[in-house]
């Protein structure tokens, strides 16, 4: 239920931004990016990374705009790279924060909760989570877990982020082009796929 609500909110936000952006004249920006493709892609990448680290910002509303500028494939790759690097930075920030918290307060309650989380559930849970939302406050929360290895977190996050990035970028491209029916079908398909993956993962835990 929560998964459906989250994806529904994302879809509504993208629709609102897509409708709004249809009224914008992007020709000047397209011309500038055509002259400075590397710089334009770099700026978008930095914005995506910053949106992860600087809560509560989100880069999802930029997707219809980005697909107009870079195309679906490049937007997906830039978004995936930005989300991944951003969530790794957020994880490390939380790890540093835990070291500070251990000096001033007890972390026993958190450690007891973590002790009940099997390693395979942690990996699979992160993958499923990233397929639902690749970037959120959970990146910081996971960094507080002492037993969760950075390599496990990084690999699981990348596996989950990649399919999300390509699907949501394609959906953003359809929305940016004013193809609302195609956008709705893609989002509906993504919701069904995520729910099925989540159910299968729970069944095999």
FILUMTI-606284 format. One record per atom (N, C-alpha, C): residue in one letter; z negated, y negated, x. Coordinates in steps of 0.1 Angstrom, whole numbers, padded with zeros to 4 digits, always signed. Atoms other than C-alpha are relative to their C-alpha. Last residue first. Layout:
BEGIN
AZYX
...
***
This chain:
BEGIN
X+0011+0004-0009
X-0024+0144+0129
X-0009+0012+0003
X+0000-0008-0012
X+0008+0160+0115
X-0011-0004+0010
X+0000-0014+0004
X+0004+0148+0079
X-0001+0009+0012
X+0013-0004+0005
X-0006+0113+0090
X-0001+0015-0003
X+0010+0001-0011
X+0025+0110+0112
X-0014+0004-0005
X-0002-0012-0009
X+0047+0123+0084
X-0009+0000+0011
X+0005-0011+0007
X+0033+0097+0060
X+0001+0013+0008
X+0015+0001+0001
X+0037+0068+0084
X-0006+0013-0007
X+0005-0003-0013
X+0073+0079+0091
X-0015+0000+0001
X-0002-0014-0003
X+0080+0081+0054
X-0005+0004+0014
X+0010-0008+0008
X+0064+0047+0047
X+0002+0015+0003
X+0013+0002-0006
X+0084+0031+0076
X-0011+0009-0007
X+0000-0007-0012
X+0117+0046+0064
X-0014-0001+0006
X+0001-0014+0003
X+0111+0034+0028
X-0001+0008+0013
X+0013-0003+0007
X+0102-0001+0039
X-0001+0015-0002
X+0010+0000-0010
X+0132-0002+0063
X-0014+0003-0006
X-0002-0012-0009
X+0156+0009+0036
X-0011+0001+0011
X+0004-0011+0009
X+0143-0018+0012
X+0000+0013+0008
X+0014+0001+0001
X+0147-0044+0040
X-0006+0012-0008
X+0005-0003-0014
X+0183-0033+0047
X-0016+0000+0000
X-0002-0014-0002
X+0191-0033+0009
X-0006+0005+0014
X+0010-0007+0008
X+0176-0067+0004
X+0001+0015+0002
X+0014+0002-0005
X+0195-0082+0033
X-0010+0008-0007
X+0000-0009-0012
X+0228-0066+0021
X-0014-0002+0006
X+0001-0014+0004
X+0221-0082-0013
X-0001+0010+0011
X+0013-0003+0004
X+0213-0116+0002
X-0002+0015-0005
X-0002-0013+0007
X+0244-0119+0022
X-0013+0005-0005
X+0000+0002+0015
X+0240-0157+0029
X+0003+0013-0007
X-0014+0001+0004
X+0251-0153+0066
X+0001-0002-0016
X-0006+0013-0006
X+0216-0161+0078
X+0014-0002-0005
X+0006+0011+0007
X+0203-0133+0055
X+0006-0014+0004
X-0006+0000+0014
X+0227-0108+0068
X-0005-0011-0008
X-0014+0004-0001
X+0218-0118+0104
X+0006+0000-0014
X+0000+0015-0002
X+0180-0116+0096
X+0015-0005+0001
X+0004+0006+0013
X+0185-0081+0083
X+0000-0015+0000
X-0012-0002+0008
X+0204-0071+0115
X-0003-0006-0014
X-0010+0009-0005
X+0175-0086+0135
X+0013+0001-0009
X+0003+0013+0005
X+0150-0067+0114
X+0009-0011+0004
X-0001+0000+0015
X+0167-0034+0120
X-0003-0014-0005
X-0014-0001+0004
X+0173-0040+0157
X+0002+0000-0015
X-0008+0012-0005
X+0138-0053+0165
X+0015+0001-0005
X+0003+0011+0008
X+0120-0026+0144
X+0009-0012+0003
X-0007-0002+0012
X+0139+0002+0162
X-0003-0012-0010
X-0014-0001-0001
X+0128-0012+0196
X+0007+0002-0014
X-0006+0013+0001
X+0092-0022+0188
X+0016+0001-0001
X+0001+0005+0014
X+0078+0012+0181
X+0008-0013-0002
X-0006-0010+0009
X+0090+0029+0213
X+0000-0006-0014
X-0015+0002-0001
X+0081-0003+0233
X+0007+0010-0009
X-0005+0013+0006
X+0046-0004+0219
X+0015-0001+0001
X+0000-0001+0015
X+0040+0033+0226
X+0005-0012-0007
X-0011-0009+0004
X+0052+0029+0262
X+0000+0001-0015
X-0013+0006-0003
X+0030-0002+0269
X+0011+0009-0005
X-0003+0011+0009
X-0001+0012+0252
X+0014-0006+0001
X-0001-0006+0014
X+0000+0045+0270
X+0004-0011-0010
X-0013-0006+0001
X+0006+0026+0303
X+0003+0006-0013
X-0010+0010+0001
X-0023+0003+0297
X+0014+0006-0001
X-0006+0003-0013
X-0047+0032+0291
X+0012-0010-0003
X-0014+0001+0002
X-0068+0031+0259
X+0007-0005+0013
X-0006-0013-0004
X-0103+0043+0269
X+0016-0001-0001
X+0001-0003-0014
X-0118+0008+0270
X+0008+0012+0004
X+0004-0014-0001
X-0106-0005+0237
X+0001+0005+0014
X+0014-0001-0001
X-0107-0043+0238
X-0005+0015+0001
X+0004+0002-0013
X-0070-0045+0245
X-0015+0001+0003
X-0002-0012-0008
X-0063-0029+0212
X-0004-0001+0015
X+0011-0009+0004
X-0079-0059+0194
X+0002+0013+0008
X+0012+0004-0007
X-0056-0083+0213
X-0011+0010-0003
X-0003-0001-0014
X-0024-0065+0203
X-0013-0004+0008
X+0003-0014-0004
X-0039-0060+0168
X+0002+0001+0015
X+0013+0001-0006
X-0037-0098+0163
X-0005+0013+0006
X+0010+0005+0009
X+0000-0094+0156
X-0013+0000+0008
X+0009+0010-0006
X+0033-0085+0171
X-0010-0005-0010
X+0000-0002-0014
X+0055-0055+0164
X-0010-0009+0007
X+0001+0014-0005
X+0047-0053+0127
X-0002+0001+0015
X+0003+0009+0011
X+0056-0022+0108
X-0001-0014+0004
X-0011-0001+0009
X+0074-0002+0135
X-0002-0009-0013
X-0010+0009-0005
X+0048-0015+0160
X+0013+0001-0009
X+0004+0014+0002
X+0020+0000+0139
X+0011-0009+0004
X-0002+0003+0014
X+0038+0034+0138
X-0003-0015-0003
X-0014-0001+0003
X+0041+0035+0176
X+0003-0004-0015
X-0006+0012-0005
X+0005+0023+0180
X+0015+0000-0003
X+0004+0011+0008
X-0008+0050+0157
X+0006-0013+0004
X-0008+0000+0012
X+0011+0077+0175
X-0002-0012-0009
X-0014+0002-0004
X-0004+0067+0208
X+0009-0001-0012
X-0001+0013-0006
X-0040+0063+0195
X+0015-0003+0003
X+0000+0009+0012
X-0037+0094+0173
X+0002-0014+0005
X-0013-0001+0006
X-0027+0114+0204
X+0001-0009-0012
X-0011+0007-0007
X-0057+0101+0223
X+0013+0000-0006
X-0006-0009-0009
X-0083+0110+0196
X+0012-0007+0007
X-0014+0001+0001
X-0102+0081+0181
X+0007+0009+0010
X-0004-0008+0011
X-0139+0089+0176
X+0015+0000-0002
X+0002-0014-0004
X-0149+0076+0210
X+0005+0009-0011
X-0011-0004-0009
X-0133+0042+0201
X-0002+0015+0003
X-0012-0001+0009
X-0157+0037+0172
X+0011+0006+0008
X+0002-0011+0009
X-0187+0044+0195
X+0012+0003-0009
X-0002-0012-0008
X-0173+0021+0222
X-0002+0012-0009
X-0014-0002-0002
X-0170-0007+0197
X+0003+0013+0007
X-0006-0003+0013
X-0206-0003+0186
X+0015+0002+0001
X+0003-0014+0004
X-0218+0000+0222
X+0007+0003-0013
X-0012-0005+0006
X-0201-0033+0234
X-0002+0014-0005
X-0002-0014+0000
X-0234-0051+0241
X+0013+0004-0007
X+0004-0007+0012
X-0234-0088+0249
X+0003+0015+0001
X+0009+0009+0008
X-0231-0114+0277
X-0005+0008-0013
X+0011+0007-0007
X-0217-0095+0306
X-0010-0007-0009
X+0009-0010-0005
X-0197-0070+0286
X-0012-0006+0007
X+0009-0003+0011
X-0181-0099+0268
X-0011+0010+0004
X+0009+0011+0002
X-0166-0112+0300
X-0010+0004-0010
X+0009+0000-0012
X-0151-0078+0309
X-0010-0011-0001
X+0010-0011+0002
X-0138-0075+0273
X-0010-0001+0012
X+0011+0005+0010
X-0121-0109+0276
X-0011+0010-0001
X+0008+0010-0008
X-0102-0097+0307
X-0011-0005-0009
X+0007-0008-0010
X-0090-0067+0287
X-0009-0009+0008
X+0011-0006+0006
X-0081-0090+0258
X-0008+0008+0009
X+0009+0011+0003
X-0059-0111+0280
X-0013+0005-0006
X+0007+0003-0012
X-0043-0079+0293
X-0010-0012-0002
X+0008-0011-0003
X-0034-0068+0258
X-0009-0003+0013
X+0012+0001+0009
X-0021-0102+0249
X-0010+0011+0003
X+0008+0011-0005
X+0002-0102+0280
X-0013-0001-0009
X+0006-0005-0013
X+0015-0067+0271
X-0010-0011+0005
X+0012-0009+0003
X+0020-0078+0235
X-0006+0005+0012
X+0011+0007+0006
X+0041-0108+0247
X-0012+0009-0004
X+0007+0007-0011
X+0062-0087+0271
X-0012-0008-0006
X+0007-0010-0009
X+0070-0063+0242
X-0008-0008+0011
X+0011-0006+0007
X+0077-0090+0216
X-0008+0009+0010
X+0010+0010+0002
X+0099-0110+0240
X-0013+0006-0006
X+0005+0003-0013
X+0119-0079+0251
X-0012-0010-0001
X+0007-0011-0004
X+0124-0068+0215
X-0007-0002+0014
X+0013-0001+0008
X+0133-0103+0204
X-0008+0012+0005
X+0009+0011-0004
X+0158-0107+0232
X-0013+0001-0007
X+0004-0003-0014
X+0174-0073+0226
X-0010-0011+0005
X+0008-0012+0001
X+0176-0078+0188
X-0006+0003+0014
X+0013+0004+0006
X+0189-0113+0192
X-0009+0011+0000
X+0007+0008-0010
X+0216-0101+0216
X-0014-0004-0005
X+0004-0008-0011
X+0227-0074+0192
X-0008-0007+0010
X+0011-0010+0004
X+0226-0095+0160
X-0004+0008+0013
X-0005-0012+0005
X+0246-0125+0173
X-0011+0010-0002
X-0002-0010-0011
X+0234-0152+0197
X+0007+0012-0006
X-0003+0006-0014
X+0234-0185+0177
X+0004+0011+0010
X-0012+0009+0001
X+0237-0173+0141
X+0004-0004+0014
X-0012-0009+0001
X+0214-0143+0149
X+0013-0009-0002
X-0004-0006-0012
X+0188-0167+0162
X+0013+0008-0001
X-0006+0011-0009
X+0187-0189+0131
X+0005+0007+0013
X-0013+0004+0006
X+0182-0159+0108
X+0007-0010+0009
X-0011-0010+0000
X+0156-0145+0132
X+0013-0004-0006
X-0011+0005-0008
X+0135-0177+0137
X+0012+0010+0000
X-0008+0009+0007
X+0112-0169+0108
X+0012-0006+0008
X-0008-0006+0010
X+0101-0138+0126
X+0008-0010-0008
X-0014+0003-0003
X+0089-0157+0157
X+0009+0006-0011
X-0009-0012+0002
X+0053-0159+0144
X+0014-0004+0003
X-0015+0003+0000
X+0025-0183+0154
X+0007+0014-0002
X-0006-0010+0009
X-0012-0173+0145
X+0016-0002-0001
X+0003-0002+0014
X-0019-0168+0174
X-0003-0013-0007
X+0007+0011+0006
X-0005-0180+0207
X-0001+0002-0015
X+0012+0003-0008
X+0002-0148+0227
X-0008-0011-0008
X+0009-0011+0000
X+0027-0133+0203
X-0013-0004+0005
X+0004-0003+0013
X+0046-0165+0194
X-0010+0012-0001
X+0011+0010+0004
X+0046-0175+0230
X-0005+0003-0014
X+0012-0004-0007
X+0067-0144+0239
X-0012-0008-0004
X+0004-0013+0006
X+0092-0151+0211
X-0013+0004+0007
X+0006+0003+0013
X+0094-0188+0222
X-0005+0013-0006
X+0013+0006-0002
X+0100-0178+0258
X-0007-0003-0013
X+0009-0011-0005
X+0128-0154+0248
X-0014-0006+0002
X+0004-0008+0011
X+0144-0182+0227
X-0010+0011+0004
X+0009+0008+0008
X+0143-0206+0256
X-0004+0008-0012
X+0013+0001-0006
X+0158-0180+0279
X-0010-0007-0008
X+0007-0013+0002
X+0186-0172+0255
X-0014+0000+0006
X+0003-0002+0014
X+0195-0209+0254
X-0007+0013-0003
X+0011+0009+0004
X+0193-0213+0291
X-0005+0002-0014
X+0012-0005-0006
X+0215-0183+0297
X-0012-0008-0003
X+0004-0012+0006
X+0241-0194+0272
X-0013+0006+0006
X+0012-0004-0008
X+0243-0230+0283
X-0005+0013-0005
X-0001+0006-0013
X+0278-0242+0272
X-0011+0004+0009
X-0013-0005-0006
X+0280-0218+0243
X+0002-0006+0014
X+0004-0013-0005
X+0243-0227+0235
X+0013+0007+0007
X+0008+0002-0012
X+0253-0264+0233
X-0004+0014+0006
X-0008+0006-0011
X+0282-0257+0210
X-0008-0001+0013
X-0009-0011-0004
X+0261-0235+0187
X+0008-0004+0012
X+0009-0008-0008
X+0235-0263+0186
X+0008+0012+0005
X+0004+0006-0012
X+0261-0288+0175
X-0008+0009+0009
X-0012+0001-0009
X+0276-0265+0149
X-0003-0006+0014
X+0004-0006-0013
X+0242-0256+0134
X+0011-0002+0010
X-0012+0000-0008
X+0246-0278+0103
X-0004+0004+0014
X+0000+0007-0012
X+0216-0268+0081
X+0014+0000+0006
X-0004+0014+0002
X+0218-0260+0044
X+0001-0008+0013
X-0014+0001+0004
X+0220-0223+0050
X+0004-0014-0002
X-0009+0002-0011
X+0188-0227+0070
X+0014+0000-0004
X+0001+0013-0006
X+0167-0232+0039
X+0010-0003+0011
X-0006+0009+0010
X+0180-0201+0022
X-0001-0014+0005
X-0014-0001+0001
X+0173-0181+0053
X+0007-0009-0010
X-0006+0007-0012
X+0139-0195+0058
X+0015+0001+0000
X+0003+0014+0001
X+0128-0186+0023
X+0007-0008+0011
X-0008+0005+0011
X+0144-0152+0025
X-0001-0015-0001
X-0013+0001-0005
X+0127-0145+0058
X+0010-0005-0010
X+0000+0011-0010
X+0093-0154+0044
X+0014-0002+0006
X+0000+0013+0007
X+0099-0132+0014
X+0001-0012+0009
X-0013+0001+0007
X+0109-0102+0036
X+0001-0014-0008
X-0010+0003-0010
X+0079-0107+0058
X+0013-0002-0006
X+0002+0014-0004
X+0056-0108+0028
X+0010-0004+0011
X-0004+0009+0011
X+0071-0077+0014
X-0002-0014+0004
X-0014+0001+0000
X+0067-0059+0047
X+0006-0009-0010
X-0003+0007-0013
X+0030-0067+0048
X+0015-0002+0001
X+0004+0014+0002
X+0025-0057+0011
X+0005-0008+0012
X-0010+0006+0009
X+0044-0024+0016
X-0003-0015-0002
X-0012+0000-0007
X+0022-0015+0046
X+0011-0007-0008
X+0001+0011-0009
X-0010-0024+0028
X+0014-0002+0007
X+0000+0012+0008
X+0000+0000+0000
X+0000-0013+0009
***
